[in-house]
Amino acid sequence: MKDSEGLDPEIGKIYSEKDSIYYSKVDNDNEEKVINFLEAEWDCKFHRFPKLHHIDFFTSRDDRLQSYVEIKCKHHNIHTYEYAWISVHQWESLVRHETMFGVPGIFVIAFSDNNICWIKASSIDRNSNVFLTYKNTKRNLKRNCREYGDRWKFTPALEVPILAMNHIDASNDGGLDLRDSTNGRKPATIN
C-alpha cells in the first residue's frame, strides 16, 4: 500500500526509526570531536551528508572538494581487535566517488585511547575476508528482523587490517575523550 505521494509508509517508518535509534547524541558528539581534530590536522573543512547517505562527510579546502570520508568512533582501544570492518556498501560508495571525482575516499576509525587510523578506500583489499555482520546492533534488532525479514539481519562487510592503516596520535591537548554511547549495555542479539 502506498500513501498519497506514492511512497510505501513502511519505508518511512524504517527510516524514521533508524534516524532516532541508531545514532545517538553521544555518537554525534564523538564524531564532532574527531572532525574538529581532523580539520586542524588535515587543514580542511568537513561537510556532513544527509542522514542515510552511505558516506558521512566530504571535505573541502579553498572551496574545492578534497575528499570523501566515512568515520567510525570505537569505544575500545586500538589494540583490542586486529581488524576493523567497513560495510561493502560504504566501501563501494567511497571507491566510486574516488573514481568519479578524482579525490580520495577515506575510511577513518577513532579509538577510545586517542588513536585515529585512516586508509584510502581504494587501498582496501576487496579480496579480503568478506563476511556478514549484524546490520542493526541496537535495541530493536530483534523486532526489525521479525517484522521486515532477514534483509534487516545482516550486511556484507570487508575486514581492514588495523596495521595497514595510517596512524595519527590524537593524545595532545587532552585527547579526544570519546564517550561510550552504549552505557555499558551489550549489543542486542537474535534468539
PLY file of the C-alpha trace (Angstrom):
ply
format ascii 1.0
element vertex 191
property float x
property float y
property float z
element edge 190
property int vertex1
property int vertex2
end_header
0.00 0.00 0.00
1.28 3.46 -0.84
0.40 6.86 0.56
-0.83 9.87 -1.45
2.73 10.64 -2.59
3.20 7.09 -3.88
5.60 6.10 -1.10
5.38 2.97 1.00
4.61 4.14 4.58
6.59 1.18 5.97
9.78 2.57 4.40
9.21 5.94 6.08
8.72 4.15 9.39
12.02 2.29 8.98
13.92 5.48 8.12
12.44 7.48 10.98
13.25 4.64 13.39
16.78 4.49 12.05
17.27 8.23 12.46
16.30 8.15 16.12
17.58 4.75 17.23
20.89 4.10 15.53
22.55 7.47 16.02
22.65 8.97 19.48
23.72 12.40 20.74
26.85 10.75 22.19
27.67 9.33 18.73
27.27 12.81 17.25
29.44 14.38 19.97
32.18 11.79 19.37
32.11 12.41 15.63
32.32 16.16 16.20
35.46 15.71 18.33
37.09 13.65 15.58
36.01 16.13 12.90
37.43 19.09 14.84
40.73 17.28 15.29
40.96 16.20 11.63
40.02 19.64 10.32
43.08 21.05 12.10
45.29 18.06 11.22
44.37 17.98 7.51
43.72 21.73 7.05
40.27 21.24 5.58
36.58 21.77 6.36
34.21 18.81 6.90
30.68 18.89 5.46
28.08 16.34 6.56
25.97 14.44 4.04
22.26 13.95 4.82
21.24 11.07 7.08
21.02 7.65 5.43
23.71 8.55 2.87
26.34 5.81 2.52
29.14 8.30 3.21
29.30 10.54 6.28
31.24 13.57 5.01
33.07 15.32 2.24
35.92 17.75 2.88
36.91 20.97 1.18
39.78 23.45 1.18
39.57 26.87 -0.50
36.06 25.95 -1.74
37.43 22.92 -3.62
36.50 19.30 -2.98
39.32 17.43 -1.19
37.95 14.00 -0.16
35.01 11.85 0.90
35.20 10.48 4.45
33.48 7.72 6.41
34.12 7.97 10.18
33.68 5.25 12.79
34.16 6.04 16.51
35.00 2.96 18.55
34.62 2.52 22.30
37.70 0.32 22.65
41.41 0.90 22.23
43.42 0.34 19.07
44.87 -2.96 20.32
41.55 -4.67 21.11
41.00 -6.09 17.61
43.34 -6.89 14.74
40.81 -5.79 12.12
38.29 -3.03 11.53
35.20 -3.56 9.40
33.59 -1.43 6.74
30.31 -2.33 5.10
30.64 -3.25 1.44
28.07 -0.54 0.62
30.13 2.18 2.30
33.40 0.92 0.78
31.86 0.73 -2.70
30.44 4.24 -2.36
33.81 5.66 -1.27
35.64 3.94 -4.15
33.00 5.06 -6.68
33.23 8.69 -5.51
37.03 8.46 -5.54
36.96 7.23 -9.14
34.31 9.67 -10.35
35.73 12.85 -8.80
39.47 12.11 -8.59
39.73 12.79 -4.85
40.41 10.19 -2.14
37.67 8.27 -0.39
38.93 7.83 3.18
37.85 5.38 5.88
38.63 6.76 9.37
38.43 4.98 12.72
38.85 6.84 16.02
39.58 4.74 19.09
38.92 5.49 22.76
42.68 5.65 23.50
43.15 8.75 21.29
44.40 6.88 18.23
42.98 7.62 14.81
43.61 5.33 11.86
42.76 6.02 8.23
43.12 4.39 4.83
42.11 5.24 1.28
39.15 3.07 0.32
40.86 2.09 -2.94
43.73 0.65 -0.86
41.43 -1.76 0.99
41.83 -5.26 -0.39
38.46 -6.14 -1.88
39.55 -9.80 -1.91
39.97 -9.73 1.85
37.63 -11.66 4.03
34.09 -10.59 3.14
31.72 -11.68 5.87
28.23 -10.98 7.11
27.89 -8.75 10.13
24.83 -7.62 12.04
23.37 -4.57 10.34
21.48 -3.47 13.43
23.11 -3.71 16.82
20.74 -1.61 18.88
17.61 -2.39 20.80
15.13 -3.09 18.02
17.23 -5.55 16.01
15.03 -8.46 17.05
11.82 -6.61 16.14
13.19 -5.43 12.77
14.12 -8.98 11.81
10.71 -10.26 12.83
8.77 -7.52 11.02
10.93 -6.86 7.97
12.58 -10.25 7.42
16.18 -11.30 7.13
17.09 -8.41 4.85
17.50 -6.37 8.05
19.56 -9.04 9.78
22.97 -8.94 8.09
25.06 -6.81 5.76
28.30 -7.80 3.97
31.47 -6.16 5.30
35.18 -6.12 4.50
37.94 -6.71 7.03
40.57 -3.97 7.12
43.82 -4.77 8.99
44.49 -2.01 11.54
48.23 -2.32 10.82
47.60 -1.50 7.14
46.07 1.86 8.09
47.82 5.21 8.58
48.09 6.23 12.24
47.57 9.63 13.91
48.19 10.16 17.61
45.43 12.43 18.92
46.51 12.45 22.58
47.86 16.02 22.55
45.81 18.76 24.20
43.84 16.31 26.34
42.96 13.87 23.56
39.59 13.14 22.02
37.83 11.81 25.14
35.39 9.66 23.18
32.40 8.53 25.25
30.68 5.15 25.21
27.19 5.52 23.70
26.13 2.05 24.86
26.34 2.98 28.58
27.85 -0.45 29.20
24.97 -2.33 27.54
25.80 -5.31 25.39
24.59 -5.21 21.76
21.26 -6.88 21.08
21.31 -10.43 19.75
18.78 -12.51 17.90
17.48 -15.61 19.66
0 1
1 2
2 3
3 4
4 5
5 6
6 7
7 8
8 9
9 10
10 11
11 12
12 13
13 14
14 15
15 16
16 17
17 18
18 19
19 20
20 21
21 22
22 23
23 24
24 25
25 26
26 27
27 28
28 29
29 30
30 31
31 32
32 33
33 34
34 35
35 36
36 37
37 38
38 39
39 40
40 41
41 42
42 43
43 44
44 45
45 46
46 47
47 48
48 49
49 50
50 51
51 52
52 53
53 54
54 55
55 56
56 57
57 58
58 59
59 60
60 61
61 62
62 63
63 64
64 65
65 66
66 67
67 68
68 69
69 70
70 71
71 72
72 73
73 74
74 75
75 76
76 77
77 78
78 79
79 80
80 81
81 82
82 83
83 84
84 85
85 86
86 87
87 88
88 89
89 90
90 91
91 92
92 93
93 94
94 95
95 96
96 97
97 98
98 99
99 100
100 101
101 102
102 103
103 104
104 105
105 106
106 107
107 108
108 109
109 110
110 111
111 112
112 113
113 114
114 115
115 116
116 117
117 118
118 119
119 120
120 121
121 122
122 123
123 124
124 125
125 126
126 127
127 128
128 129
129 130
130 131
131 132
132 133
133 134
134 135
135 136
136 137
137 138
138 139
139 140
140 141
141 142
142 143
143 144
144 145
145 146
146 147
147 148
148 149
149 150
150 151
151 152
152 153
153 154
154 155
155 156
156 157
157 158
158 159
159 160
160 161
161 162
162 163
163 164
164 165
165 166
166 167
167 168
168 169
169 170
170 171
171 172
172 173
173 174
174 175
175 176
176 177
177 178
178 179
179 180
180 181
181 182
182 183
183 184
184 185
185 186
186 187
187 188
188 189
189 190
